[in-house]
Amino acid sequence: MPPAPRFAAPTPSRSAAPHVRRFRIALYRFRHLLAAFALLAALWWAVSSFAPAPDSRAVVVAASEIRAGEHISETNIELREIPEAGIPPDAAVDLEDVLGDPAIIGIQPGTVLTTAMVASPNLGHTLHSGEVIVPVTFADRGSLSVARPGQIVWLYANTDEEAARVGSEARVLAILSAPEAGLLDSGGEDLTDGLVAVQASEARVLLDALSRGPLRAVLPAT
């Protein structure tokens, strides 16, 4: 029987040897620096593992955009753990605190809801069936000083050229600002003087106008 063929073992490439030597020399030269990095990484891991977590608690947060006048529902709010440092004093801590209430201002996702952002059920006038609540500012302090819950007002929205009346008559539900708060100006887009009731059929038009700027309430001339 003929002997089995023998295969010569592959010889290591000579071209690889200098690279290996240079790599080992570099490791030896920087061994102290590498050891220091390893020690710092270990210290960082130890500190981060045993450092106390910042205090936090669950509060009501907007899960999606809530438009001014829109009623708060279970689909647009949620409870979320927030660090104490980022929680306002009057934050809502239970979904029931704001559920079903209309938002006075537009609320962006991730915003912590406060009791000042929604209209309380204890309004100065009753909301009738088929009506929704819309936040407004008054055109002047004089109108605000004489406005009372139950009064009829007209609503105006800013357009590219001039203010235009929108919707039909609105009914004042509550006054939120004091007349002494100061004169209104065109930059006071976040100021809400009061809440008015409008027909639900007009809500979309009014909320679209509200997204471009505040609605101005004007007392009809008598």
N, C-alpha and C positions, 0 to 999 in steps of 0.2 A: 504494500500500500504506500503510495508516495507520501512523503511528509507534507503536513499542512503549510501553506505559504506563510511566511512571516512578514508582518508589516512594520515598517520602521515607525517608532513613536515620533509624533510631530515635534519639531524643535521650536522653542519659543522665538518669536520674531525679535531680532536684535534691535529693530527700530523702536519697539515699545519700551525697551529697557531704559533709555534716557528719560522718557516721560515719567515713568514710575519713580525713578530716582529724584527727579525734580519735584514731583508731588510730595514725596516723603521729606525732602529737605524743606519745602515750604511749610509742611505741617510742623516740623520740628522748630523752625524759626518762629512761627506764630502760635506755638503751643500755649504760651501764657495768656495771649489775647483770647484764644478760643476757650480756655478754661474760665476766664473772666466772664465771657458771654454766657457760658453755661451756668455759672454761678448766679448771674443776674436773672437769667430766665427762671431758675429754680426759686429765687427769692420772690420774683414777681408772681409766680404761680402760688407760692405759699401765702403771700399777702392777699391776693385776690380771692383765695379760697376761704380764708378765715376772716376777711373784712366784713363788718356787719352791713346788711342790706339797708338802703335808705328807707325810712318810714314811708308807708304808702297806705292808701285805703281806697275802697271802691266808691266811685261817684258816677253820676249819669253823664254819658258822653254822646254826642251826636254821631250816629253810625253812618249817616248820609246827610246830604245838604237839606236843610229845612228852610223854606222860604218864609218871609215875614207874612204873618196871617195864617200860615198853615197849622193845622192842629197836630200836636205831638201824638205819634202812634208808636206801637211796639216795633214797627219796621224801621223807624229812623232814629231810635235811641238804644243804648245798651249800657250795662254796668261795666266799668273798666277800672283796674287798679292804676292809680296815678300817684306819683310821689307827692308828699305833703306840701313841698315847696311850690308845686304848680297848681294847687287847689285853691280857688277863691273862697272867701269866708262864707258866702251864701250859696255854695254849690249844692245842687240837688243830690241826695244820697240814696234815694229810692225812686224807682221808676214811677211809682204812684204819685210822687211829688209833682210831676209835670205831665203825666199821661192824660191826654184829652184836652189839654190847655193849648190855646193858640200862641204861636211865637210872635213876640212883639217886633223882633228884628230878624234879619236873615242870619242863619247859624251855619257855619261851615263844618264839614266832617272833622271829628277829632276834638271839637270844642267842648269844654266842660260846661254843662248847662247850669245856670243859676236861676234863682227864683225871680230875678229882675228881668230875665229874658222872655218870660211867658206871662200871659195875662191871668191873673187870679180869677177863680170862679166867682169871687165876691165883687162883681162889677157894680157900678153905680146904677145900671139899668139892665133890664132883662133882655137876653138874647132870644129872639123869636125863632120859631122853626123856619128853616129855609134861609137863614142868615149866617154869615161868617164874619169874623172880626178882622179888621185891617188897621194897622197902626198909621197915624197921620201926624203931621206937624201943622200948626196954625200959621196962616199967612202973616199975622202980626200979633203983637202982644195984646192989643185992644180986643181982638176977637177971642183970644184965649182967656182974657180976664172976665168975659161975660158968658163964655160957653158953659153949659150945664148938661149933665146927662139927660138924655131924652130929646135934646134939641136937634133940628135938622140942619145939615151942612152940605155944601157942595164941595166936590173934590176936584182938584186941578193937578195935572202932571206936567213936568217940564218936557218940552220937545226941543227939536233943533233950533226952532225960531222963537217960540213963545210958549207960555203956559196955556194948556188946553184943558177944558173940562172933560172928565172921564166918568163914565157910569151915571147913574141917576142919583137920587137923593140918598144921603147916608145919615145914620142916626148915632148921636154921641152916646157911647156906653160909659166911658170913664175919662177923667182928666188926670194926667200923670205929672204934668209940669206946673210949676208955679209961675204966674205972670211976671214975677220979679226976677226970673232966671236970666233975663237979658234979651236983647233983640235978636230975632232970627236973621241969619244971613244965608247966602247961597251955598256956603261951605258946610252948613250944619246938617249933613246928610244922615248922621247917626242919631239926631235928636228926635225923640218921640214925645209929642205933647199929650196925645190921647189915643183912645181906641174908639173906632166907629163900627157900626154894624151895616153891612151891605148885603144885597141879595146874592145868594150863592151862584146864581147864573152869571153874575158880573165879576166873580172872584178872579177868573183867569185874566181878564182884561186889566183889572186893577193890580194884580200881582205882577203882571208883565210891566206895567207902568212903574210899579214900585221898585222893580229890579234896576231901573234906569235912574232912579232918584226918589226923594221923598214925595209923598202925596201931600199937597197943601189943602187944608180945610178952610173954607170961607163960609161965614154966616151969610145967608141970603139977605138981600136988601129988603127992608120992610116998608 
